[in-house]
Amino acid sequence: MNKKIKRIIAGTAVSLLTLSAVFMTSSVNSTSIAAESPKVTEAAITDAPKYVFLFIGDGMSYPQIQAASDYLGAVGQNRNSKVLTGNKYLDFMKFPVAGSAVTYDSTSFCPDSASTATSLSTGHKTYSGTINMDETQTVAYETISEKLKKQLGYKIGIISTVNLNHATPAAFYSHQASRNNYYEIGLEMVQSNFDYFAGGALKNVTGNDKTKPQEDLYTLATKNGYKVIKTQAEASKLTSDSGKAIVIGETLADSDSLSYANDVKANEWELKDYVKKGIEVLDNDKGFFMMIEGGKIDWACHANDAGSTIADTIALDNAVDEAITFYNDHPTETLIIVTGDHETGGLTIGYAGTDYDTYLANLTNQKLSYAKFDSAYVKKYKDNKTSFNEVLTDVKENFGLLTETDRDAADNPKLVLTKYEYNLLKTAYEKTLSADSSERSQQEYILYGTYEPLTVTITHLLNNKSGINFSSYAHTGLPVGVFAKGAGADLFEGYYDNTEIYYNLANLLKVK
Ligand SMILES: [Zn+2]
């Protein structure tokens, strides 16, 4: 049904409007702006979507999306053309409805994933670091996914590229004063009765206190009727008849998460593969709700690694494509939402060193993530006290950055390190080798954050030579985009608080 027809019906169906007004006052928080919004009447006459996909790019706001889009445009551009051919839209950017959500929490205008995911899943603001509990840490909030399971019998899927008991996935099934209560969060996960979990391994499987091990969370999951699956071969056999399943990635990367898109090997499952399998497992007559987190967009932004940020944003878009394929078979019954929880890193397109120019295609020279470079190269450098000249060979191989005297310098002028840049890199390498674990000075923190000085300086130099920059190693206060397609999508138009995403979903799905 198109928007115009719906508005005509909304204008004539007086009894429906009255009903919807009663419904709104009873179920919407008094501080909510949804009750004043004329869009709400459209929700009242839209059939509740049977299938809901909520994609969350962690740390993904407008800069991450637009940088990925511009990058794809730049790499498709003829190198010799002086005329910019523009960006290439990610598929979710083409959704018919776009809105913006404000992200502050009860602690800060630069909130964290625990509180912002609480807002998305329960419609409440709370402190940074808190998951689905109020500011007194005594009241637990029921989540949209718990309500859908209990009230409508929907099957529930929770997918993340990071640990399944990390803040964002946890905010759909757990209630904890601290996001660091990994074991307790894991306990709530294995007791959730949700149908499909897939992603990185659980943190603290035998408890938060290593000296007093508790019962293994995977053992408890099995006792609670879950199939715990750790290989792709087994995962590929799952069907809608398999029962409850927890799928852990076969190839785990930093902190036992799934690999960065930049590091994925041939045949290794990516986020899209877990979504595709999730659709097969969850498909049923009552409906399903699937939350899919691209968690490593955030990790890459914390580390100021633009190449990995862009690759993981594109990987999230590829996962959205699986939902679009499903939508095409069920267009009147499916809702797809793509949003972020907050911005990370203060990413900007544009840099003081390049003024009005960008050279985004430089980023094609980055072959791996900062984390992979740390584990595969920097560790060896520290053990062997590798010479700076040898390191420069790896920097060229993996990031494309060259010295003035390199034989390929003339062919790649945009990647040649100036004296100033060369010295920044050399100083950073000395800092990396010094293995000085003492607290970093203010200057060192601004230069390197808490990261490996060599690696973060390499990504800073490549970012800047590409015409982009980060201003923080933490989260920032930008609003996030909300892209919607399908049944009830019109509700997500406008500029609103992030809690409205929950209220719109709850009203649309008719859960209390
Ligand atoms: Zn973060």
Residues whose N, C-alpha, C, O or C-beta is under 5 A from the ligand:
A	BS01	ZN	D298
